[in-house]
Amino acid sequence: LIKSNIDALDHLESPVRHHAGTGAALERPRALRPEVSLLPHQVSGVARLQHLFKASPEHCRGVLLADDMGLGKTLQLLTFITWAFECD
């Protein structure tokens, strides 16, 4: 849903905060090779993505995965995508 909000406020959404990742458990995809190990911050990141995915679209319509370069965002995203495909 995209609306113009330049001239007047015609819509308002309250921000929804999701505190996941700290207590959410990672659901490791079956297709992830056993020799691939995720670091603790990657496990937390993927668990958070999984939690938000399960809450969508009612409670979460987007997420930003960001940190310093070289901390494994690509591996986290590929792990999450693989898990999402297996959920079907």
SULDA-V436736 format. One line per field, one symbol per residue. phi: phi as a letter, one per 20 degrees, with the letter a starting at -180 (. if undefined). psi: psi as a letter, one per 40 degrees, with the letter a starting at -180 (. if undefined). Layout:
phi = ???
psi = ???
This chain:
phi = .ccfceebfdbbcffddcecofdfefdfffffggfedefgffgfffffffffffeeefdbdrbddbaffndnffffffffffffffff
psi = hhihfddiheihhhhhhhgiddehihghidehidehhiidddddddddddddddeiedeheiihhiaiieefdddddddddddddee.
